[in-house]
Each structure stands twice: as structure tokens, then as C-alpha cells.
């Protein structure tokens, strides 16, 4: 979803289509993160909290 104040930035939500890794005893099923686009490049970032 694009940021209304800056259409070149936004958030992302990604659901895994295969079983994800187990982190801290919990299996990951999705990621949430941010994205930005500039000069023809797109950068994405997600953070996985460790309990």
C-alpha cells in the first residue's frame, strides 16, 4: 500500500505459499515490511522479531 504523502514509499504484506521457517518456536506464515522506489530501483525490507 502506497503512502498517501509519498507514493514512492509504502508497506507490504506477504503470505508464504509454502511452510515458512520456525523462529523462536513459531512457524512464520507471513511477512510485513516496507518498500521504497527511486531512480528505477525498488528496495524492500522485512524484520522478523525474535521472542
N, C-alpha and C positions, 0 to 999 in steps of 0.2 A: 504494500500500500504506500503510495507516494505521500510525502509530507506536503500539506497544502501550502506552507510557507516556502518550500524549496522542492520543486518537482524532480530534482536530480538526486533526492535522498528519500529513504523510506525504510519500512520494516518488512520482514519476510517471515513466513511460517511455512515450514516444510515437513510433510509427513513421510516417513520412511516406508518404502514398499516392501522391504524385507525386514526380518528381525534385526533390530539395532544392537549395538554393543551393550553390555552390562557395565554400569558405572555406579560405584557405591552400593551395589546390591540391587539396583533398579535397572531394568531394561529401558533403553531410550527408544521412543516411538516417534518423536518429532523434534525438530529444532526450531528455535525462534532466534531471529537476529536482525541485522541492519544491512542496508545496501546503499551504495552511492555510485553515481555515474558522472564522468567528466572526461572531456577530450577523447571520446570514443572508447573509454575503458569502463568496466563495471567491477567494483570491488564488493565482496560480501564478507560478513563476519558473524560467527555464532560463538557463544560462550556456553560451556557445559559446567554447571555448578557441581562441585564435589561436596557431598554432605559431611 
